[in-house]
Amino acid sequence: MTDSTRRVVVTGLGATTPVGGDVATTWEGLLTGRSGVRALEDERYTELPVRFAGQVAVEPLEVMDRVEARKLDRCQQLALIAAREAWADSAQPEIDPERLGIAFATGIGGIVSLLDNYDTLLSRGWTRVSPMSVPQLMPNGAAAWVGLDLGAKAGVHTPVSACASGAEAIGYALEMIRSGRADVVVAGGTEACIHPITVAAFAAMRALSTRNDDPTHASRPYDLGRDGFVMGEGAGALVLESAEHAAARGARVYAEVASVGMTADGHHIAQPDPEGAGAARAMRLALEAAGATPADVIHINAHATSTPQGDIAEATAIKSVLGSAVDDVAVSGTKSMTGHLLGGAGAVESVAAILALHNRIAPITANLENPDPEIGLNVVHGQARKLRDGDAVVLNNSFGFGGHNVALIFRSV
């Protein structure tokens, strides 16, 4: 039976993103406004309407053995890199494998391996298709490899809810520990699907920015000139532990995972509810479950994709939830620097939200030159902003195609 009073804390963080190859470099980039978005040099993009994306700052082969990497899809490589950093950051807790779980998400999975192997089939025949192609394309592949790497036996799970996947995995991990299934769970999200077909598909939906002449300024949440999101790739990972397990081993704790709120819009397969009703309900459920009020919130890492409709819908939801407290809450849109990591976004942005709470400083929203008056939020831009001391919570919002809404609350310790 789930014990909602059982405290769960974060003891390790890991990330590889377009802004940096680890947590420290990524965090420094988010505070200073360094963009990881750049032009795509591959000639296959030449005729496409969008020719830029947020590729990881450090290639997997720079930190991973080549023999190991050959077995893995790129999204699996990134997941292992982030998970290993988080595990090391948590001081590698000694844990019975049957008390260790994994909840690692993706929105799309190993599509690049699937497409590459299809090209091989057409050009060289079926005997040249990789025998690892099925494990590479499986959506649960990243979670499975992280579980194998750490020897986890309490359960290995892969939530798939589009761009809300990484945040949902953290919520799932919270429930795994509160239900008593595990004492430690490595949770996160990963994505690596920058490929001509995915770029073309999102472009066909008119979802992507087309600022080919100025990629680093293309992702501009809340700006009047925003014209769509920027594709990105990367992974984020958290080590979650029951508070008693962390205390028993003297672990360093970043924050408490106070609650998760999850809802669905029931509105449209790809467009948000324009009133943000489902998003607002997710935030309210999270606040209620955390025993927190709007006055306790000091910071939100917003979903803020830089789409015209999405930014307004989320801002409407935030204002409806926070009410008169909204002006005191610092809001950051870090996709302005990383691009949109899809299934990895919620995990990487949770890392950022936790560090904002832990260090009491909110990262900036880059490229905000002409604020949209319809937004009406206290958006951090220009320079990072100090957050007030004392007991507080931060929110991380993640929303996905299909109408998935996930709001996570982290509490100071």
Number of C-alpha atoms within 10 A of each C-alpha: 7 12 11 16 10 16 17 27 29 27 26 26 33 30 35 30 32 27 27 23 24 21 25 12 15 25 20 14 20 26 21 16 23 20 25 24 27 18 17 19 10 10 10 12 18 12 10 13 16 23 24 26 29 28 24 22 20 15 16 19 13 9 12 14 10 11 9 10 16 14 16 22 26 26 31 31 27 31 33 28 24 29 32 22 24 28 20 14 18 22 14 16 18 9 14 14 17 15 17 26 29 34 31 42 37 35 27 22 26 27 23 22 23 18 15 13 23 16 13 16 15 11 10 12 12 12 9 12 17 16 11 14 19 14 19 25 23 19 23 22 25 33 30 22 20 26 26 13 12 17 17 23 16 20 18 21 21 25 25 22 25 23 31 33 33 39 35 35 30 33 25 21 30 28 20 22 25 21 15 14 19 27 25 33 30 30 33 41 41 39 32 30 25 19 16 18 16 14 22 18 13 17 17 11 9 14 19 26 25 20 19 17 11 13 22 25 18 30 38 32 34 32 22 17 19 25 21 24 27 32 28 27 28 37 38 37 36 33 27 31 31 23 19 14 16 21 13 8 11 9 19 15 19 21 22 22 25 26 27 28 24 23 19 18 20 12 13 11 12 12 15 27 20 16 15 21 20 26 32 25 22 25 28 24 20 22 25 14 16 21 11 18 15 17 15 18 23 24 29 24 28 27 28 29 29 30 23 20 15 23 26 24 23 28 24 21 24 25 17 17 21 20 12 11 15 21 14 16 21 24 27 31 29 30 31 31 31 35 30 27 33 32 36 35 37 37 35 32 27 28 26 26 31 27 19 24 27 17 13 18 18 28 30 27 31 30 23 23 13 12 17 18 11 13 20 16 21 14 24 20 20 16 14 18 18 13 18 12 12 10 12 19 28 24 26 26 27 33 33 23 18 19 23 24 29 33 30 30 28 27 23 20 14
